[in-house]
Amino acid sequence: MLTATQTKNNNAAAQIMTLFATMPLIEQSRLIDSLSTEHKRAASLRSRFKELYEQWWRETCVYSGRNLAMNTTYYKIIELGPEVLDYINELSITEPDYKRGHINWLRIGIRQNQK
């Protein structure tokens, strides 16, 4: 039996598919291409973030406080922009507690860079 949320999601999906079917084929193709491009960009950004985060951890795992931000890899992560905040939030759930200080420094750095 479906939950209320699943039913609501199925209804939304059906509405989207109905709308999609009414679009001209060229517009359908453009939409699919756009979604594919966005998916590839997001996957690339996630991969780059993960690579930099792991490098930064290796370089700074024995540091704390301000020393965490005195690292070139840290700034490369910050330059990725606010789009990586979701990845940082995922880390706060999946990474062990002893990495929380590092994760918080990333979150702070991204937010300060937005101003």
N, C-alpha and C positions, 0 to 999 in steps of 0.2 A: 504494500500500500504506500502511496506517495504522501510525503509530508506536505504541509501547506506551502512551504518554501519551494519544494521541488515542483509542485503544481504551478506556482507563480512563475518560476523560471521556465518551465515548459511552455506556458502560455506566452511569455515574452519572446521566447525563441521562435514559436510559431508565428507570432506577429511580425518578427523581423524577417523570417523566411517569406512570408506573404508579401511584405513590402519589397523585398529583394526581387521576387518573381515579377513584380510589376515594372521594374526598371528596364530601360532599353539594354540590350546585350552589351553595347559598348560601355555603358555606365557600370554594369555588373563587372565587366572585365577590369575597368579602372579601379573599382572598389576592391576587388580581389588583389590586384597588383599592389595597391596602397597598403592593404592589411598585411600582405606578405612582406613588403618592404619594412613596415613598422615592426613586424615580428622579428625579422632578421636584425634590425637595428637594436632592438631590446635585448636579443640574445647575445649580440656582440658586446653591448654595454655591460651586461651581467658577467660575461666571460672576462672582460677587461677589469672590471671591479674586483672579481674574485682573484684574478692573477695579482693585481696590485695589493690587495688586502693581505694575501698570503706572503708576499714579498715583504710588506711593511711589518707584519708580525715577526717574520724571521729576523728582520733588522732591528726591531725594537722590543722584543719579548722580555728583555731584562730591564727595560726603562719604565718610568712612570711619570705622571704629571706632564709638565711643559716639555720635557725631553721627547715625548711622543710626537709633538708637532715640529720638532727641529730635525726633520728628516725629509729628503727630497721625494720619497715615495708617498709620504703623507700628502704633500702638496699635489702630486699627480692624482691622488684619489679625490681630493677636494675640487680639483679642476673638472672632474667628471660632472659636477653640478648636482642640483637637488633631485635629479632623476634617480640617483643611487640611494636616496633615503629609504626606499622600500627594502633594498638589499641590506642596508645597515640594520633596519628594524628586524629583518629575518635573522640576522646574525645574533641579535640580542636574545632571540628565542632558542637558536640552535647551538650557539657556542657555549663552552663551559664558563662558569662564573668568573674564573680568573682572567678572562678576556674582556670583562665588562668595562674596565677603565679605558681600554683601547677603543672599544666600540663607542663609548660616550664621547671620547675625544673626536672621533670621526663625525658623529652627529653634531657636535658643537661647531666643528670646523665648517661643515656644509652650511649650517644655519647662519654663521657669521659671514660667510662668503656671499650669501644671498643679499645682504644689506648693502 
